[in-house]
């Protein structure tokens, strides 16, 4: 059932999951098919992406967007890491489950992932950063203005104290969330990741052969199909005899 952002954070905290923030990346246009379906059938939940800050200071970004060579596993992580003030290698983009009852919009296309996610992910990252600063300031009983977040750590220069996000996450999860529309964002001049050359996170796996592509997927009972193309452009088969092909061991059917 639909739940509010605050309700989800509270429930996640009681489950000992660290800090989980729900956000929405996909917003259907006024005349889109998705919007038409939404009018006929309510959304299963108000979020289509999740930011999970864990007790080990690692952050998972769960999105229903597919990496298809366009680089979003790197790009979306950059947006979140930039505003959250964490190293890029601390963010792991996870593929959401193929569950239409949870994620109403599972499509990837139209060069929309980065465009749609740009501001929502920046705001989510800024929310993480501000919660961590507030939690650290309360822990040390110092003004928030004296604390600074950098590389997944909150620093208090005057007392030389510091705390990792993992150490602060339990307290941060209990704090009220800032308004995502007004949360403080970094100035473009301070960007360290956005707009800068960053090695793609999927390059090593593609070089060493460890990456799994759609062609690599195997499921129980899986069959393989081959399309025999007509050698003549625009031609159509007048008839065919599948007897010889069906005699080949393993062939299930020809049509």
N, C-alpha and C positions, 0 to 999 in steps of 0.2 A: 504494500500500500504506500502511497506517496507520504514522504516524511520531510520535515524541514531540515535545512542544513545543520542547525544547532542540535536537533534531536539525533541526527546521525552521529555527530561528534560525541555527544553524551553516551550513546549506546556503544560506540567504538571504544571509548575510554573504559567503560565498565567491563568490556570484554578483554581488556589488557592488550589492545592492538596498537597502542601508541596513539598517534594523531592521524585521523583520517578526515579529509576534506572533500566533499562532493562538489563538482562544478559542471557546467554545461558548456560544451564546445559547439555543438551543432544547433543552429537556430534556423528552422525552415523559413523560406521566404513566403511572402503573403500568397503567392500563386503557385507554390510548389505542390507536388503530389503528396509530399510528407505532411504539409500543413493541412491538406484536405483530409488525410487519414487521421490526423490528430484531432480534427473537429468531430469526426465520427466516433473515434475511440480514444479515451484519455490515455496520456502517457503512463507507462508502467511505473516510472519514478521520475523525479525532477532532475536527475543528474545523468550524464552520459560519460563521465570521466571521474577518476578518483586520484587524490594525492595521499599517499600513505607514508608518513614519517615514522621510522621504526626506532626502537631503543638502541640499535647499533649505529644510529645517525644516517643510515642509508634511506633513500627516498625512492619509492616505487610510484610510477605514473601509469595507471591502468586506463587504457583508451581503446575504444572500438574502432581504431583506424589501423590499416594494414601497411606495413613497409613493403613497397613494391618497387624498390630501387630509386625512389624519389628522395630518400634521405630523411624521412620524418622521425625515425628513431633517434637521430642526432638532433634535428631541428627542434622538435618539441621538447626534448630534454634540455636543450640550450635555453629556451624561453623560461622554463621553470627554474633551472639552476641559476640563471642570471639574477632574477629577483629574489630567490630564496637565499642568495649569498652562500652557495655551496659549490664545490668543485663538480665539474661535469661528470666525472667518474663516480660520483655519489648518487647519481640519478639513473635508475633503470626503467626503461619504458617496457611495460608488459602488455601483451595482447589480451584484450578482454575476451571473455568467453563468448562463443556464438550462441547467445541467449536473447532472442527477441523479446522475451518477457522481462528482461532486465535492461537491455540496450535496444532501444527502438530504431536507432540509426546505425547500421553496421556497414554502410557503404563507404568506399574510398575512391575518390575521383574528382575531376574538375579542378585539380590543384587547390583544393579547399582546406586541407588539413591545417596547414600553417596559417593561412589567412584567417580561418575561423578560430584557431586556437591562440593566436597572437596575444590578444588582450586578456582572455580568460586565464591562460596559463601564467601570464605575468602577474595578474592579480592574485592567483592562487599562491605563486611563489612569494609575493610580497606579504601575503597573509601569514605564511609559515615564518618568514623572517621577523615580522612584527610580533607575533606570538612568542617567539623564542626570546626576543629582546625584553618583552614585558615580563616573561617568566624569570629571566636572569636578574632584572632590576628588582623584582619582588624578593627573590632569593637573597640578594645581597643588601637589600634595603637602600638602594641608591636610585637617583633619578634616571629615567629611561634615556634622557638626552646624553648621559655619560657613557652609555653602552653602545657598542658597535658590533655588527654581525659580519663575519668574514670566514670563508672556507668552512662553513658548517660549525662555527664556534662563535659564541658571544664573548666579547672582551670588555673589561672595565679597566681602562688604562691607569686611572688614578690609584687603584689598589693592586694592579697587576693580576687581577683575577680573571679566570676564563672558564667557560663551561661548554661542552659540546652539545649539539642539538639532542643527542641521545640522552644526555644527563638531564636535559630540560623538558623532554617531550611529555613526560607524565604531567608535570605542572602546566605546561602549555595547553594540553588537551582540555584542561578544566577552565580555561579562560574564555570569556565571551569573544566571539569572532568579530573582527573589524568588518565594517561594511565594504564589500568588494568593490563598490563603485567609488569609494572615497579613500581606500587604502593607499598609502604613500608608495609611489612607484619611483624607480631610479631615473635619474636624468640620462638622456641618451649619451651625453658626454662621459658618463661614468660606466658605460657598457664595457664589459670585459669579454663577453662571449658573443652577444648579438652583434652582427655586422663585422665580426672578425673571423679569419680563417681558422676552422676547427676540424681536426681529423674526424672522419665519420666513424662512428662506433662499430659499424658492421664490416669495416674493411678487413680486420684480421680474420674473421670467420670465413669471409669470401675468398681470402687468399690461401688459407690453410685447408680449405675444403670442409670445414665444420658447419657452415651455414646450411640450414634446411630450407629448401624451396618447395613450392607447391608440387613440383614434379617428384620430389623425394618422399612425399607422404604415402604411407601404406596403412590400410585399415583392414580388419578381418573381412574376408569374402570379396575383396576388391577385384574388379575386372578392368581390363585395358581395352580401349577402342581405337581403331585406326580408320581414318577416312581415306578412301581411295578417290583421288581427284580425277576428273575427266581430263584427258590429254588435250581436248579441244576447248577453247574458251567459249563458254556459254552452252556447251554440249550437255545432253542429258542421256542417261542410260535407257536404251530401248528395251533391253532385257538382260538378265544375267543368270548364270547357273552356279549356285553356291555349293554343289556337291563336293567338288575337289577341296574347296577351302574348309568345309565342315569336317572333312576327313583328317585334317591336320590335328594332332593331339593338342588339347587345351582350348581349341576353338569352341565357343559356346553357341554362337549364332552369327548369321550374316543377314543383313537386311538393307 
